Amino acid sequence: DGHVLWSDVVREDVVAIRGNHHMSVVATSDGILYFFSKCGRRLLPAVMLSSQVAHLEVVAAPDKPMQTHVVVVTSDAVLRSWDASALQENCNTSLASLVRDGSGVERV
């Protein structure tokens, strides 16, 4: 309907935005994540990642629509995830052993 619900300033270049009915997540080019409530309030302090985001998802649990999860894969093959409903990180692991080119040399 064209009216602004909320606004905030993110000084870095934004490379990905994902969200659902409960929250939004913004990823920047220097590897920072910002978590926002549906009303625009920052839910967590800025989260510094090991590198830029390669993939970002915000999903609700199928059996619990109020429970939201954020999943990030970084360009250096690190997988991180948060239970955003509890504002708690529940995974931080390297995928480097799974990401290899045809020569067997890791690309990290």
WOGISUL-V362163 format. One record per backbone hydrogen bond with DSSP energy under -1.0 kcal/mol. NH is the residue of the N-H (numbers start at 1). CO is the residue of the C=O. E is the energy in kcal/mol with one decimal. If there is no record, write none. Layout:
# WOGISUL-V362163
NH:CO:E, NH:CO:E
This chain:
# WOGISUL-V362163
15:27:-2.7, 16:27:-1.5, 18:25:-2.3, 20:23:-2.6, 24:36:-2.3, 25:18:-3.4, 26:34:-2.4, 27:16:-3.0, 28:32:-2.2, 29:13:-2.7, 31:28:-1.8, 33:47:-2.6, 34:26:-2.4, 36:24:-3.1, 37:41:-2.9, 38:22:-1.1, 40:37:-1.8, 43:35:-2.4, 47:33:-2.5, 49:31:-3.9, 54:73:-3.0, 55:73:-2.1, 57:71:-2.4, 59:69:-2.8, 61:67:-2.8, 67:64:-2.6, 69:59:-3.5, 70:82:-2.1, 71:57:-2.5, 72:80:-3.0, 73:55:-2.4, 74:78:-2.2, 75:52:-2.9, 77:74:-1.8, 79:93:-3.3, 80:72:-2.7, 81:91:-2.0, 82:70:-2.3, 83:88:-3.1, 84:68:-1.5, 84:82:-1.2, 85:68:-1.1, 88:83:-1.9, 90:81:-2.5, 91:81:-1.4, 93:79:-2.6, 95:77:-4.2, 98:95:-2.1, 101:105:-1.7, 104:101:-1.9, 107:99:-1.1
